[in-house]
Amino acid sequence: MWVFHGVGGHFASGVFTTREKAEAWIEHHGLTGVLTRYPLDQGVYDWALEQQAFQPSKPEHTQASFIQRFTSANQEHYHYDPQDFG
């Protein structure tokens, strides 16, 4: 699952089944932002633990307030700018 977050947005502005579909939409609208691949049926925090991409090292790393904001640079992701599309 691919999720696009536009610069300045608080929420995702598009969700796609393939990177190709997402990039076509991003290019069509000349968008700036980040396209990130997300695991299905699993939170990023749990995915990162499973992938050994993150290990909690502080008590707060297991609290809901941390987990609900957690993202991982280990997720496949791409940055876009209208200049990228010539």
N, C-alpha and C positions, 0 to 999 in steps of 0.2 A: 504494500500500500504506500503510495506516494502522497505526501501532504505539502502544499505550498503555503508559506507564510510570507505575505508581502511586507515590505519595509513599512514600519509604523503601525502595522495591524496588531490587534490584540488577540485575534482568533485566526484560524486557518481560513483561506479564501478559496481553496480548491483541494479536492481529494481525488486521486486517480489510481487506476489499476496498473498503469504502466508509466514508465518515465517518458516514453515517446509521446503519449497522449498529453501528459503534463507539459512537456516542453513545447508542443504545438500550441497549446492554450496560452502559455506564458509568452511565446513569441508573437502570437496573433494580437495580444493586447499590449505588448511592449512593457511587461511588468518587471519590477525589481524586487528581489527577495530570495528566499532560500527554499529549495525543494529537498525534502528529507524522506528517506525510506523508513517507515515504521513497521514494527512487527504487528501481526494480526492477533487478536485475542490475548494480548499480553501487554502489560505496561512496560514502558521503557526502562524503568528502574529494575524490574525483575529480569528483563532481557539482558541488561548490562551486567547484572550479577551472574546470570547463566553463562554469558560470554566471557566472564572474568575480566570485563572492561572496567569494573568498579568494585571496590571493596569498602564497606562502611568503616570509617576509622574514628568516628566521633559518635556519641550517643544520639545527637540530633539527626544523623544520617539514616536513622530508622524511624523517624517521626513522620507523620502524615504531612506536615507542613513542608518538609524537605522532599518527600517522595512525589507529591503532587506538582512540584515545579521542576522535577528532575528531567534533564536531557543529557544526551551523551554525544560527544564529538565522534565516537566510534560508529555512530549510525552513518550509513552512506548518505551524503548530502552534496548539493551543488548550489552555487551562488549565481544569480542571474541579474543582468543589467541590460536595458535596451541596447546598449552598445555592443553587447555580445552577439546580436543577431544581424549585425551589419546594416 
